Amino acid sequence: MISYKPLWETMAERKATTYTLIYKGGISSSTVRRLKAGESVSTNTLEAICAVLDCGISDIIEYKKEKQP
């Protein structure tokens, strides 16, 4: 499972908001909603986020192994 928890932490450290992603990163509001919901987004979106926040991919996503029943 992919988690966007690092994204929200990186944004807080850089004092960035979803406004930053939308207006400076060119990311649609529907994509921001997908990020907030933990849904999948394209690698192009991840690249745009890295560019606007000047960070690496590990600063915005992490992989968490799902627990097996």
PyMOL commands that set and color helices and strands:
alter all, ss='L'
color gray80, all
select helices_A, chain A and resi 5-13+18-24+29-36+43-53+57-59
alter helices_A, ss='H'
color red, helices_A
select strands_A, chain A and resi 2-3+62-63
alter strands_A, ss='S'
color yellow, strands_A
deselect
rebuild
show_as cartoon
